Amino acid sequence: MTFAVEFCLLVAGFLLGIWFTSMLVVPLFYGAPRALIGIFRRTLEPKAIVPHIVAPMIWTGFLCLCMLGLAYFWDRAFEYLRTSGGFNFGQALGTVWVIAHILFSSKTRADLRVEFDNSVAPYLMAKQGGLDGRSCS
């Protein structure tokens, strides 16, 4: 019985690790730096970085509220999750899987690039000057 529970917690931790890493790490360590580069190069408006910072904060707050609610209303389950090797290993495995997938898969990097370009499209600044981008004066 204990093996079945730990295996289910391993799967749940793996899925939570994938979800949380995708919602937190990717926007903060991929989207925000690319948006900052675009802002410094004056190709993006300064508000282009806001979604890449606000979204991870909202998801982190949501997860913290869920954990605090679990700790307050069902403390035994919270302690079991906190000390569960399967759940914690699953989270670490999910996080490593997402990061490895981003680093070693060229299709994933291409998809990230396309999704980033689509997400910042409303914040593109119009080029000023002639056809080559230099000022006419």
Buried (B, 14 or more C-beta within 10 A) or exposed (E): EEEEEBEEBBBBBBEBBBBBBBBBBBBBBBBBEBBBEBBEEEBBBEEBBEBBEEBBEEBEEEBEEEEEEBBEEEEEEBEEBEEBEBBBBBBEBBBEBBBEBBEEEEEBBEEBEEEBEEBBEEBEBEEEEEEEEEEEE
